[in-house]
């Protein structure tokens, strides 16, 4: 990858690189420029950790300075991905670290929208995530770009009952 394809940002006094729309820590100053490129590729992003449900590593990444509400190319935060994949402990960790429960992606969906619908095998976890998001102030009346509310995505009666106004 050519050096000009990388953009460098300063966030909270820490140097970050924007690579393919993802914000990643800049490693050149710590481990040397020869290994910096490999480091950027090998280190999982906060989005990857959230999607895999790794709360301990999420906490470590945030402690190292990764912004909790960093966006991917679709405008999703790590909380969107953890909620989508029904990783309850990852959702809990992100909220504890200050994640915005009403963050919107490019389709104007919130984490509550993506938690409401999904794999029926994970209904128990999704139900708990929906209840947690609601307890932390998620807006049940939020409408996405298709004018749908979270309740419109609910596939289970239990989740629908929690989300109805």
C-alpha positions as a Markdown table, in Angstrom:
| # | Residue | x | y | z |
|---|---|---|---|---|
| 1 | Unk | 0.0 | 0.0 | 0.0 |
| 2 | Unk | 1.4 | 3.4 | -0.9 |
| 3 | Unk | 2.1 | 5.8 | 2.0 |
| 4 | Unk | -0.2 | 8.4 | 0.4 |
| 5 | Unk | -3.2 | 6.1 | 0.8 |
| 6 | Unk | -3.0 | 6.5 | 4.6 |
| 7 | Unk | -4.4 | 9.5 | 6.4 |
| 8 | Unk | -3.1 | 10.4 | 9.8 |
| 9 | Unk | -5.4 | 11.8 | 12.5 |
| 10 | Unk | -4.8 | 13.0 | 16.1 |
| 11 | Unk | -7.5 | 11.9 | 18.5 |
| 12 | Unk | -7.2 | 12.7 | 22.2 |
| 13 | Unk | -3.4 | 13.2 | 21.8 |
| 14 | Unk | -2.9 | 9.8 | 20.1 |
| 15 | Unk | -2.0 | 9.3 | 16.5 |
| 16 | Unk | -4.4 | 7.3 | 14.4 |
| 17 | Unk | -4.4 | 6.2 | 10.8 |
| 18 | Unk | -7.4 | 6.0 | 8.5 |
| 19 | Unk | -7.0 | 3.0 | 6.3 |
| 20 | Unk | -9.9 | 1.9 | 4.0 |
| 21 | Unk | -12.3 | 3.9 | 6.1 |
| 22 | Unk | -11.2 | 2.3 | 9.4 |
| 23 | Unk | -9.5 | 4.2 | 12.2 |
| 24 | Unk | -6.5 | 2.3 | 13.5 |
| 25 | Unk | -3.7 | 3.1 | 15.9 |
| 26 | Unk | -0.5 | 4.3 | 14.3 |
| 27 | Unk | 2.3 | 1.9 | 15.3 |
| 28 | Unk | 5.3 | 3.4 | 13.5 |
| 29 | Unk | 6.5 | 5.4 | 16.5 |
| 30 | Unk | 6.3 | 2.4 | 18.8 |
| 31 | Unk | 7.7 | -0.5 | 16.8 |
| 32 | Unk | 9.4 | 1.1 | 13.9 |
| 33 | Unk | 8.3 | 1.9 | 10.4 |
| 34 | Unk | 9.3 | -1.5 | 8.9 |
| 35 | Unk | 6.8 | -3.4 | 11.1 |
| 36 | Unk | 4.1 | -0.6 | 11.3 |
| 37 | Unk | 2.3 | -1.8 | 8.2 |
| 38 | Unk | 2.1 | -5.4 | 9.4 |
| 39 | Unk | 0.9 | -4.2 | 12.8 |
| 40 | Unk | -2.0 | -2.3 | 11.3 |
| 41 | Unk | -3.1 | -5.3 | 9.5 |
| 42 | Unk | -2.6 | -7.9 | 12.2 |
| 43 | Unk | -4.2 | -6.0 | 15.1 |
| 44 | Unk | -7.9 | -6.6 | 15.2 |
| 45 | Unk | -10.1 | -3.5 | 15.1 |
| 46 | Unk | -12.6 | -2.7 | 17.9 |
| 47 | Unk | -15.3 | -3.6 | 15.4 |
| 48 | Unk | -13.8 | -7.1 | 14.9 |
| 49 | Unk | -13.5 | -7.6 | 18.7 |
| 50 | Unk | -17.1 | -6.5 | 19.2 |
| 51 | Unk | -18.4 | -8.8 | 16.3 |
| 52 | Unk | -16.5 | -11.7 | 17.9 |
| 53 | Unk | -17.7 | -10.9 | 21.4 |
| 54 | Unk | -14.4 | -10.4 | 23.2 |
| 55 | Unk | -15.1 | -8.1 | 26.1 |
| 56 | Unk | -11.7 | -8.4 | 27.7 |
| 57 | Unk | -9.9 | -7.4 | 24.5 |
| 58 | Unk | -12.5 | -4.6 | 23.9 |
| 59 | Unk | -11.6 | -3.1 | 27.3 |
| 60 | Unk | -7.9 | -3.4 | 26.6 |
| 61 | Unk | -8.3 | -1.6 | 23.2 |
| 62 | Unk | -10.3 | 1.2 | 24.7 |
| 63 | Unk | -7.8 | 1.5 | 27.6 |
| 64 | Unk | -5.1 | 2.0 | 24.9 |
| 65 | Unk | -7.0 | 4.9 | 23.4 |
| 66 | Unk | -9.3 | 3.5 | 20.7 |
| 67 | Unk | -12.5 | 5.6 | 20.7 |
| 68 | Unk | -15.4 | 3.5 | 21.9 |
| 69 | Unk | -17.7 | 5.0 | 19.2 |
| 70 | Unk | -15.3 | 4.7 | 16.3 |
| 71 | Unk | -17.2 | 4.2 | 13.0 |
| 72 | Unk | -16.7 | 1.7 | 10.2 |
| 73 | Unk | -17.3 | 2.3 | 6.5 |
| 74 | Unk | -21.0 | 1.8 | 7.0 |
| 75 | Unk | -21.2 | 4.3 | 9.9 |
| 76 | Unk | -21.6 | 1.5 | 12.5 |
| 77 | Unk | -20.1 | 1.6 | 15.9 |
| 78 | Unk | -18.7 | -1.5 | 17.7 |
| 79 | Unk | -22.0 | -1.5 | 19.7 |
| 80 | Unk | -24.0 | -2.0 | 16.5 |
| 81 | Unk | -21.9 | -5.1 | 15.7 |
| 82 | Unk | -22.0 | -6.6 | 19.2 |
| 83 | Unk | -25.7 | -6.1 | 19.3 |
| 84 | Unk | -26.2 | -7.6 | 15.8 |
| 85 | Unk | -24.2 | -10.7 | 16.7 |
| 86 | Unk | -26.0 | -10.9 | 20.1 |
| 87 | Unk | -22.8 | -10.7 | 22.2 |
| 88 | Unk | -24.3 | -9.7 | 25.6 |
| 89 | Unk | -21.0 | -9.3 | 27.5 |
| 90 | Unk | -19.4 | -7.3 | 24.7 |
| 91 | Unk | -22.5 | -5.0 | 24.6 |
| 92 | Unk | -22.2 | -4.6 | 28.4 |
| 93 | Unk | -18.5 | -3.7 | 28.2 |
| 94 | Unk | -19.0 | -1.2 | 25.4 |
| 95 | Unk | -21.9 | 0.5 | 27.3 |
| 96 | Unk | -19.8 | 0.5 | 30.5 |
| 97 | Unk | -17.0 | 2.2 | 28.6 |
| 98 | Unk | -19.4 | 5.0 | 27.4 |
| 99 | Unk | -20.7 | 3.8 | 24.0 |
| 100 | Unk | -23.6 | 5.8 | 22.7 |
| 101 | Unk | -26.7 | 3.6 | 22.8 |
| 102 | Unk | -28.5 | 5.9 | 20.3 |
| 103 | Unk | -25.6 | 6.1 | 17.7 |
| 104 | Unk | -26.9 | 5.9 | 14.1 |
| 105 | Unk | -25.3 | 4.2 | 11.1 |
| 106 | Unk | -25.6 | 5.3 | 7.5 |
| 107 | Unk | -29.0 | 3.7 | 7.3 |
| 108 | Unk | -30.0 | 5.6 | 10.5 |
| 109 | Unk | -30.3 | 2.4 | 12.5 |
| 110 | Unk | -29.4 | 2.3 | 16.2 |
| 111 | Unk | -28.0 | -0.6 | 18.1 |
| 112 | Unk | -31.6 | -1.2 | 19.3 |
| 113 | Unk | -32.8 | -1.7 | 15.6 |
| 114 | Unk | -30.1 | -4.3 | 14.9 |
| 115 | Unk | -30.6 | -6.1 | 18.3 |
| 116 | Unk | -34.4 | -6.4 | 17.8 |
| 117 | Unk | -34.1 | -8.6 | 14.7 |
| 118 | Unk | -31.7 | -11.4 | 13.8 |
| 119 | Unk | -30.9 | -15.0 | 14.3 |
| 120 | Unk | -33.8 | -16.8 | 16.1 |
| 121 | Unk | -31.3 | -19.2 | 17.8 |
| 122 | Unk | -30.0 | -16.2 | 19.7 |
| 123 | Unk | -33.3 | -14.8 | 20.9 |
| 124 | Unk | -32.4 | -15.1 | 24.6 |
| 125 | Unk | -29.3 | -13.0 | 24.2 |
| 126 | Unk | -31.0 | -10.5 | 21.9 |
| 127 | Unk | -33.9 | -10.1 | 24.5 |
| 128 | Unk | -31.3 | -9.3 | 27.2 |
| 129 | Unk | -29.5 | -6.9 | 24.9 |
| 130 | Unk | -32.8 | -5.1 | 24.0 |
| 131 | Unk | -33.7 | -4.8 | 27.7 |
| 132 | Unk | -30.2 | -3.5 | 28.6 |
| 133 | Unk | -30.2 | -0.9 | 25.7 |
| 134 | Unk | -33.6 | 0.3 | 26.8 |
| 135 | Unk | -32.5 | 0.6 | 30.5 |
| 136 | Unk | -29.5 | 2.7 | 29.3 |
| 137 | Unk | -31.7 | 5.1 | 27.4 |
| 138 | Unk | -32.0 | 3.7 | 23.9 |
| 139 | Unk | -34.8 | 5.4 | 22.0 |
| 140 | Unk | -37.5 | 2.8 | 21.1 |
| 141 | Unk | -39.3 | 5.4 | 18.9 |
| 142 | Unk | -36.2 | 6.0 | 16.7 |
| 143 | Unk | -36.9 | 5.6 | 13.0 |
| 144 | Unk | -34.3 | 4.4 | 10.5 |
| 145 | Unk | -34.0 | 5.5 | 6.8 |
| 146 | Unk | -36.8 | 3.1 | 5.8 |
| 147 | Unk | -39.0 | 4.7 | 8.5 |
| 148 | Unk | -39.0 | 1.6 | 10.7 |
| 149 | Unk | -38.8 | 1.5 | 14.4 |
| 150 | Unk | -36.9 | -1.2 | 16.4 |
| 151 | Unk | -40.2 | -2.9 | 17.1 |
| 152 | Unk | -40.7 | -3.3 | 13.3 |
| 153 | Unk | -37.6 | -5.6 | 13.2 |
| 154 | Unk | -38.7 | -7.7 | 16.2 |
| 155 | Unk | -39.3 | -11.4 | 15.3 |
| 156 | Unk | -40.2 | -12.7 | 18.7 |
| 157 | Unk | -43.3 | -11.7 | 20.7 |
| 158 | Unk | -41.2 | -11.2 | 23.9 |
| 159 | Unk | -38.9 | -8.7 | 22.2 |
| 160 | Unk | -41.9 | -7.0 | 20.5 |
| 161 | Unk | -43.6 | -6.6 | 23.8 |
| 162 | Unk | -40.6 | -4.9 | 25.4 |
| 163 | Unk | -40.2 | -2.5 | 22.4 |
| 164 | Unk | -43.9 | -1.5 | 22.0 |
| 165 | Unk | -44.6 | 2.0 | 23.3 |
